[in-house]
Amino acid sequence: MDAILLQVLNGLDKGGAYALIALGLTLVFGTLGVVNFAHGAVFMIGAFCAVTLQKVLTISMKVRDKSVTFFEAYKETPYLEVWFGEWGTMMIDYVVILSILLAIPVMLLVGLVMERGLIRFFYKRPHAEQILVTFGLAIVLQEIIKSFFGANPIPVAAPEIVSGSANVGAWFGLGDALVYPWWRLIYLASSLIVIGLVFSFLQFTTYGMVVRAGMEDRETVGLLGINIQKRFTIVFGMAAVVAGLAGVMYTPILPPDYHMGMDFLVLSFVVVVVGGMGSLPGAVAAGFLLGILQSFASMNEVKQIIPGIDQIIIYLVAVIILLVRPRGLMGRKGVMET
Amino acid sequence: MTILDKKWSRRTVLKGGSALAGAAVVAPTVFVRDGWAAKNFRNNPGNASSVKFGFNVPQTGAYADEGADELRAYKLAVKHINGEGDGGLMNTMKPLSLKGNGILGKKVEYVTGDTQTKSDAARASAKRMIEKDGVIMYSGGSSSGVAIAQQSLAQEMGVVFMNGLTHSNDTTGKDKRRYGFRHFFNAYMSGAALGPVLEKQMGKERKAYHLTADYTWGWTQEESIKNTTEGLGWQTVNRVKTPLGAGDFSQYITPVLNSGADVLILNHYGKDMINSLTQAVQFGLRDKQVNGKNFEIIVPLYSRLMAQGAGKNIKGIYGTTNWNWSLKDAGSQAFVKSFGAEYGFPPSQAAHTCYVQALLYANACEMAGTFAPPDVIRALEGFKFDGMGNGPTEYRAADHQCFKKVLVVKGNENPTSQFDLLEVVQEVPRSQVEYDPSIFGGELGPYEA
């Protein structure tokens, strides 16, 4: 029982990341009609916001290790610790939280620059060209990050106070065997909050209502004198912020490296397709569904029956869903259809 | 009696005499072992003033940083072979035939390629080096699958491949090739070196759970470590294969929590090692008590470059490594000095093994007095040397595996600098890690490609 509940938690956690990335992809596709293959790179840039801030906060006073003579080796003490003592240590400890604050404006800017600087020129071009240009952009962004930070993953720790595991079993009277890392629980909760905020924005604000109207019928909204393009540009920025936040929050779980966006991108596209192109609830539901299925397929008991199932489950389920429901779980007629 | 009846003309006698004279001239080389082949090998430099090496390393992809360090080492080796710089390990290597004027008087040049850590890309890149650039030898590493693919190509093409970082038993086991040589240690040796240290540190009654990268290196490492730990009396609770580059290992780690195991063995390397170790620590495994003992994690193959990615999570975790820059022997010091002066930081174990391989090949050519692969191979087979950083070493003729000291290390609890990540716990002597080459099977194949 504990094993099953742990895999449910794993699945929800993983699904949270898939859902956040897929949500941004769907938003961009639903509003601007662009298939954005650079969205994974945006997730990666979000993670590197945390890495950059960590590097800045840990700029250090270097004390030479004199036992090393053939090159310069240093014991490093961050200036923040030297100047502010425990306060400095605490700031460094809370780098992921501080990075969230940094990532919101940075990612909004990244999104706006991407949309205004490149992607808007491809709105009326075929999807194949959009895919090529955004994929190319993703590779360029990856290489820029690699040239600055190298190819190796860079560790970013969660705050010390949430570094251990929570006794989840005790909360529900299930004993002590069900423990789960605090940070992963926080990640799951944050994913749900961000998803809730995006839906609330679209559902309960006038701005969101106009965006939804534009997604339904762009031309009519335009005829009402509303500059829908401008709003869609903001939505692109918002999608970048969502992916960026997912990236920042994921850094303590997966030490970021330049390729992490590409690792998530393919799965996130499967999530979007399974959820139904252009369907926001579909993307979120498919994200969590596929995350949970992937976790269950990795259980030893399942792998003993079908070896290798953990590596193909997502694609297998995608094929079955698309055979049964060609537009995905919640896809609408007319989207990406001619 | 026709022959006696035949008339012998002056022309016939001259023809016969010329043929005999020709045969006499050729005979010394024809009847010498491989004498004929020696003149007809691929990419024979002939009278050219230089020869070319090919350095095929991962320049993109997950191992790009390790590949970059390997390339630095190769460039340094070429410099030293050509008599430039401070000479590095040429000052300490014994016996040394190189004279500091290239190889057999020919200057060494090089070309580079990108394996992308993919077997097909590595083979394509190596083939280009051999066919287009005319390399006399190629070398590189970071993945056993890639190494085995390149070694196989070396045998097909008749060009020697000096393996860089590859740790699978198969490289010099079932997939060994006459044209492939490995200086780096292997999974069997890791197990043999770790065993006594694990027994001392963790006792004889342990239950181990393996998470293993699902490819040749992972399989052979799991097998070797399992044999070692079961030899100590440990039980193996489970062995789970994980896909290469899984990223999030949570679904593989959570079953460990309630499996009854008190040791987790991570047969992962590179990014997989960083991720699985980081996540295992996050799941509280290191703070856990199981069966009345502290839960332990073991990483059988360590790399300093990878250890940087895992941050403080590596502290106190045991593993093995081929070489570490902190060693104090003359060879290691000479290499660290050269590399440090050139690049400003210490070399990795990958850099060390690649540098040594380049030097060993060059030295073998000098010993053989030719670049002809069969002769160079024979010079390397059974070659015994010292002063290269791991004590007295031998290139075993039977499987082309180097035998030397192996280092058992653990993540440093109190590093004195940013490079001081691994603490050498023990230098395990060669005799403890040696094995019968027949246990892994395989055939080296012919000298003539």
Interface residues (C-beta under 8 A of the other chain):
Chain A: D2 A3 L6 Q7 N10 G11 D13 K14 D65 S67 V68 F70 F71 E72 A73 Y74 K75 E76 K146 G150 A151 N152 P153 I154 P155 A157 A158 S163 G164 S165 A177 V179 Y180 P181 W183 R184 P252 I253 L254 P255 D257 H259 M260 D263 Q294 S295 S298 M299 N300 K303 D310 Q311
Chain B: G61 A62 Y63 A64 D65 N238 V240 P243 G245 G247 D248 S250 Q251 Y252 T254 P255 L257 N258 K271 I274 N275 T278 Q279 Q282 F283 G284 D287 L305 M306 Q308 G309 A310 G311 K312 N313 Q333 V336 K337 F339 G340 A341 Y343 G344 F345 P346 P415 T416 S417 Q418 F419 D420
